Amino acid sequence: MDIEAIIRGISIWALPVVLAVVLHEVAHGWVADRLGDNTARFMGRLTLNPLKHIDPVGTVLIPLMLLVVGSPFLFGYAKPVPVDFRKLGNPKRDMIWVALAGPVTNLLLALVSTLLLAVAVQMPQGMVWMAEPLALMCQASIIINLVLFIFNLLPLPPLDGGRVAVGLLPGPMAYQLSRIEPYGFLIIVALLIFGVFQTVIGPLVMGGSFALIGWAMGA
């Protein structure tokens, strides 16, 4: 085990992972607050303080394990922001906007990171001390945010895509899909273990990452 490589990896990935998962959750809570549910604000979750959002397993342990085993991309999650859908003005419709807020935020972060990467590669040689770590963190940010964007849009409760599907489907079909949610985490773990998610989202993440990073490096 190359300790130096692990420490280098943590220094590059830590900030992008924390920002990606924290802003994802804050976006859920902020949109819910705008649509009538102040639960997240009342519980102090509309904050950029990572200590309010970090989940020991999802934000620390899982990304660290993936880094140690040399995974081509990292995955993580924060403590879900509480949302009381009964307080929303139009629960079925507004649930869609609340759910989409997180993945859309990750997509925007990936695009912003692409622009910052383009700036980093254009920095003069004398600023390589700042340009190199910034470029590496921007590339990490592009990857983790694309992972969260694509993964969370899969139509499986409790993922955001599952909530969007429940909001869009007719009543009986929405009800049947929503019944999966108590078992959703176990289904997700099983699909991860058997490599189903990696097969589905891996090419999308890597293709999107290569496209954005390639554009930034050539800009």
Summary of the structure (lengths in Angstrom):
residues: 219
radius of gyration: 18.2
end to end distance: 36.7
largest distance: 63.0
contacts: 692
relative contact order: 0.13
helix: 76%
strand: 0%
